[in-house]
Amino acid sequence: MALAEVREQIQKFVANATNAPVWEYERVVKTKKQIEDIGTTVDSKGERLIHVWMITVEADDAVPDTPEEQADFTFDRIYTFVLRGYRSLDDAEGSGMEWQDTIEAILSIFDTNPTLGGKAVRSGPPIGRVRDDHRAFGDWGCHYAEISLDATLKVSRVA
């Protein structure tokens, strides 16, 4: 099990739950064009809106070896992934309710996939650290959420 495989699986799960671009790392943007390139979709009225998720590893921790792991030269490493999502504010269209449903869809997909499709020993449960907030993303007012997810990987001490 590799960190890159877990990150890629998380990316796939979030993309399937949201139908939005999902980046495997935190993007830093300077211009409106860059924002449009990395995180916009088109709504039913043909208007551009921000909807993007980004993944980062916030922390990792090695778990002390058990006697069995000492014998086979493995140990567990727990990675804390943080998903940060942005979606344009549009009160007239009920974007707040849609955003809450999006967060629930993400939490649900991780609740029902405790090994992240076999890429981790175990994961979760996901925690909505910032459930729904409002932030600027460039010049855009957006809904914002952070979801934290721990994933445990088996690591071999043998190359």
C-alpha contacts under 8 A as a table, 3 or more apart, distances in Angstrom:
res1	aa1	res2	aa2	distance
1	M	5	E	7.05
1	M	6	V	7.70
1	M	119	K	5.98
1	M	120	A	6.51
1	M	153	L	6.12
1	M	154	K	6.45
1	M	155	V	7.30
2	A	5	E	5.33
2	A	6	V	6.52
2	A	119	K	7.74
2	A	153	L	7.34
3	L	6	V	5.20
3	L	7	R	6.17
3	L	153	L	7.81
4	A	7	R	5.12
4	A	8	E	6.08
5	E	8	E	5.08
5	E	9	Q	6.16
5	E	119	K	6.53
6	V	9	Q	5.06
6	V	10	I	6.19
6	V	116	L	7.21
6	V	119	K	5.56
6	V	120	A	6.72
7	R	10	I	5.13
7	R	11	Q	6.17
7	R	24	E	6.73
7	R	55	I	7.66
8	E	11	Q	4.96
8	E	12	K	6.28
8	E	24	E	7.21
9	Q	12	K	5.07
9	Q	13	F	6.21
9	Q	116	L	6.65
9	Q	117	G	7.40
9	Q	119	K	7.37
10	I	13	F	5.13
10	I	14	V	6.16
10	I	116	L	7.28
11	Q	14	V	5.32
11	Q	15	A	6.08
11	Q	22	V	5.96
11	Q	23	W	7.16
11	Q	24	E	6.57
11	Q	55	I	7.53
12	K	15	A	5.12
12	K	16	N	6.10
13	F	16	N	5.21
13	F	17	A	6.20
13	F	106	I	7.63
13	F	109	I	6.88
13	F	110	F	7.88
14	V	17	A	5.06
14	V	18	T	6.02
14	V	22	V	7.00
14	V	53	W	7.83
14	V	106	I	6.07
15	A	18	T	5.26
15	A	19	N	5.23
15	A	20	A	5.67
15	A	21	P	6.47
15	A	22	V	5.96
16	N	19	N	5.69
17	A	102	T	7.17
17	A	105	A	5.69
17	A	106	I	5.75
17	A	109	I	7.30
18	T	102	T	6.17
18	T	105	A	7.57
18	T	106	I	7.53
20	A	39	G	7.59
20	A	41	T	7.30
20	A	51	H	5.88
20	A	52	V	5.66
20	A	53	W	7.26
21	P	38	I	7.23
21	P	39	G	5.94
21	P	40	T	7.85
21	P	51	H	7.16
21	P	52	V	5.16
21	P	53	W	6.44
22	V	52	V	5.92
22	V	53	W	4.68
22	V	54	M	5.61
22	V	55	I	7.58
23	W	26	E	7.07
23	W	27	R	7.56
23	W	52	V	7.80
23	W	53	W	6.25
23	W	54	M	4.68
23	W	55	I	6.21
24	E	54	M	6.04
24	E	55	I	5.00
24	E	56	T	6.89
25	Y	54	M	5.69
25	Y	55	I	4.98
25	Y	56	T	5.26
26	E	54	M	5.38
26	E	55	I	6.18
26	E	56	T	6.11
27	R	54	M	7.22
29	V	34	Q	5.91
29	V	35	I	6.30
29	V	138	G	7.55
30	K	34	Q	6.81
30	K	35	I	7.90
30	K	138	G	7.47
31	T	34	Q	5.25
31	T	35	I	6.49
31	T	138	G	7.38
32	K	35	I	5.04
32	K	36	E	6.18
32	K	138	G	6.80
32	K	139	D	7.48
33	K	36	E	5.06
33	K	37	D	6.12
34	Q	37	D	5.00
34	Q	38	I	6.26
35	I	38	I	5.38
35	I	39	G	5.91
35	I	40	T	7.22
35	I	50	I	7.97
35	I	138	G	7.23
36	E	39	G	5.67
36	E	40	T	5.09
36	E	50	I	7.50
37	D	40	T	6.77
38	I	52	V	7.53
39	G	50	I	5.54
39	G	51	H	5.55
39	G	52	V	4.72
39	G	53	W	7.99
40	T	48	R	6.12
40	T	49	L	5.27
40	T	50	I	4.40
40	T	51	H	5.63
40	T	52	V	7.06
41	T	48	R	5.68
41	T	49	L	5.54
41	T	50	I	6.42
41	T	51	H	6.53
42	V	45	K	7.72
42	V	46	G	5.43
42	V	47	E	5.33
42	V	48	R	4.56
42	V	49	L	6.09
43	D	46	G	5.28
43	D	47	E	5.46
43	D	48	R	6.47
43	D	49	L	6.92
44	S	47	E	7.45
49	L	87	R	7.26
49	L	88	S	5.60
50	I	86	Y	6.70
50	I	87	R	5.03
50	I	88	S	4.98
50	I	140	W	7.67
50	I	142	C	7.56
51	H	85	G	7.36
51	H	86	Y	5.47
51	H	87	R	4.24
51	H	88	S	6.60
52	V	85	G	5.71
52	V	86	Y	5.45
52	V	87	R	6.68
53	W	83	L	6.52
53	W	84	R	5.47
53	W	85	G	4.24
53	W	86	Y	6.46
54	M	83	L	5.59
54	M	84	R	5.21
54	M	85	G	6.46
55	I	81	F	6.76
55	I	82	V	5.78
55	I	83	L	4.69
55	I	84	R	6.55
56	T	81	F	5.67
56	T	82	V	5.38
56	T	83	L	6.67
57	V	60	D	7.64
57	V	79	Y	6.71
57	V	80	T	5.74
57	V	81	F	4.49
57	V	82	V	6.18
58	E	79	Y	7.67
58	E	80	T	5.58
58	E	81	F	5.87
58	E	82	V	6.36
59	A	79	Y	5.86
59	A	80	T	5.13
59	A	81	F	7.46
60	D	77	R	6.76
60	D	78	I	5.42
60	D	79	Y	4.29
60	D	80	T	6.04
61	D	77	R	5.59
61	D	78	I	5.19
61	D	79	Y	6.61
62	A	75	F	7.34
62	A	76	D	6.00
62	A	77	R	4.37
62	A	78	I	6.29
63	V	75	F	6.68
63	V	76	D	5.36
63	V	77	R	5.96
63	V	78	I	7.36
64	P	75	F	7.03
64	P	76	D	7.65
65	D	68	E	7.79
65	D	69	E	5.53
65	D	70	Q	5.94
65	D	74	T	7.48
65	D	75	F	5.45
65	D	76	D	7.58
66	T	69	E	5.13
66	T	70	Q	6.23
66	T	75	F	7.79
67	P	70	Q	5.07
67	P	71	A	6.37
68	E	71	A	5.16
68	E	72	D	6.52
69	E	72	D	5.17
69	E	73	F	5.62
69	E	74	T	4.87
69	E	75	F	5.79
70	Q	73	F	5.10
70	Q	74	T	6.53
70	Q	75	F	7.76
71	A	74	T	7.98
73	F	156	S	5.87
73	F	157	R	5.23
73	F	158	V	6.59
74	T	154	K	6.58
74	T	155	V	5.36
74	T	156	S	4.30
74	T	157	R	5.65
75	F	154	K	5.77
75	F	155	V	5.34
75	F	156	S	6.61
75	F	157	R	7.74
76	D	152	T	6.29
76	D	153	L	5.61
76	D	154	K	4.70
76	D	155	V	5.92
77	R	152	T	5.60
77	R	153	L	5.36
77	R	154	K	6.47
77	R	155	V	6.72
78	I	150	D	6.38
78	I	151	A	5.54
78	I	152	T	4.32
78	I	153	L	6.38
79	Y	150	D	5.54
79	Y	151	A	5.29
79	Y	152	T	6.35
79	Y	153	L	7.88
80	T	148	S	6.72
80	T	149	L	5.69
80	T	150	D	4.41
80	T	151	A	6.51
81	F	148	S	5.74
81	F	149	L	5.17
81	F	150	D	6.11
81	F	151	A	7.56
82	V	146	E	6.56
82	V	147	I	5.66
82	V	148	S	4.57
82	V	149	L	6.40
83	L	145	A	7.94
83	L	146	E	5.49
83	L	147	I	5.07
83	L	148	S	6.41
84	R	144	Y	7.24
84	R	145	A	5.76
84	R	146	E	4.63
84	R	147	I	6.67
85	G	143	H	7.89
85	G	144	Y	5.52
85	G	145	A	5.24
85	G	146	E	6.50
86	Y	137	F	7.50
86	Y	142	C	5.76
86	Y	143	H	5.56
86	Y	144	Y	4.77
86	Y	145	A	6.90
87	R	99	W	7.39
87	R	142	C	5.06
87	R	143	H	5.11
87	R	144	Y	6.76
88	S	95	S	7.73
88	S	140	W	6.72
88	S	141	G	6.00
88	S	142	C	4.27
88	S	143	H	6.17
89	L	95	S	6.10
89	L	96	G	7.46
89	L	141	G	5.83
89	L	142	C	4.91
89	L	143	H	5.95
90	D	93	E	5.54
90	D	94	G	6.48
90	D	95	S	5.20
90	D	96	G	7.76
91	D	94	G	5.01
91	D	95	S	5.66
91	D	96	G	6.89
92	A	95	S	7.66
94	G	97	M	5.66
94	G	98	E	6.53
95	S	98	E	4.93
95	S	99	W	5.92
96	G	99	W	5.05
96	G	100	Q	6.30
96	G	143	H	7.44
97	M	100	Q	5.12
97	M	101	D	6.29
98	E	101	D	5.07
98	E	102	T	6.20
99	W	102	T	4.96
99	W	103	I	6.29
99	W	143	H	7.21
100	Q	103	I	5.16
100	Q	104	E	6.26
100	Q	132	D	7.48
101	D	104	E	5.02
101	D	105	A	6.15
102	T	105	A	5.07
102	T	106	I	6.38
103	I	106	I	5.21
103	I	107	L	6.24
103	I	131	R	7.83
103	I	145	A	7.80
104	E	107	L	5.07
104	E	108	S	5.94
105	A	108	S	5.09
105	A	109	I	6.23
106	I	109	I	5.32
106	I	110	F	6.56
107	L	110	F	5.40
107	L	111	D	6.08
107	L	126	P	6.05
107	L	127	I	7.77
107	L	128	G	7.97
108	S	111	D	4.89
108	S	112	T	6.21
109	I	112	T	5.37
109	I	113	N	6.29
110	F	113	N	5.01
110	F	114	P	6.47
110	F	116	L	7.24
110	F	124	G	6.99
110	F	125	P	7.08
110	F	126	P	6.61
111	D	114	P	6.30
111	D	124	G	7.08
111	D	125	P	6.03
111	D	126	P	7.08
113	N	116	L	5.13
113	N	117	G	6.27
114	P	117	G	7.79
114	P	122	R	5.46
114	P	123	S	5.12
114	P	124	G	6.48
114	P	125	P	7.69
115	T	118	G	5.00
115	T	119	K	6.19
115	T	120	A	4.91
115	T	121	V	5.65
115	T	122	R	4.53
115	T	123	S	5.76
116	L	119	K	5.41
116	L	120	A	5.90
116	L	122	R	7.44
116	L	123	S	6.93
117	G	120	A	7.65
118	G	121	V	7.25
119	K	153	L	7.96
120	A	123	S	6.81
120	A	151	A	6.27
120	A	152	T	5.76
120	A	153	L	5.12
120	A	154	K	7.61
121	V	151	A	7.52
121	V	152	T	5.45
121	V	153	L	5.46
121	V	154	K	6.63
122	R	151	A	5.94
122	R	152	T	5.39
122	R	153	L	7.52
123	S	149	L	6.92
123	S	150	D	5.42
123	S	151	A	4.18
123	S	152	T	6.07
124	G	127	I	7.81
124	G	149	L	5.32
124	G	150	D	5.29
124	G	151	A	6.55
125	P	149	L	6.63
125	P	150	D	7.51
126	P	147	I	6.54
126	P	148	S	5.67
126	P	149	L	4.63
126	P	150	D	7.34
127	I	147	I	5.51
127	I	148	S	5.09
127	I	149	L	6.43
128	G	131	R	5.15
128	G	145	A	7.43
128	G	146	E	6.00
128	G	147	I	4.41
128	G	148	S	6.35
129	R	145	A	7.62
129	R	146	E	5.51
129	R	147	I	5.60
129	R	148	S	6.49
130	V	133	D	6.73
130	V	144	Y	7.66
130	V	145	A	5.09
130	V	146	E	4.89
130	V	147	I	6.98
131	R	144	Y	7.89
131	R	145	A	5.34
131	R	146	E	6.65
131	R	147	I	7.74
132	D	143	H	6.48
132	D	144	Y	5.69
132	D	145	A	5.17
133	D	143	H	5.71
133	D	144	Y	4.98
133	D	145	A	6.34
134	H	141	G	7.00
134	H	142	C	5.53
134	H	143	H	4.64
134	H	144	Y	5.46
135	R	141	G	5.97
135	R	142	C	5.36
135	R	143	H	6.39
135	R	144	Y	6.12
136	A	139	D	6.33
136	A	140	W	5.48
136	A	141	G	4.69
136	A	142	C	5.80
137	F	140	W	5.19
137	F	141	G	6.46
137	F	142	C	6.58
156	S	159	A	7.31
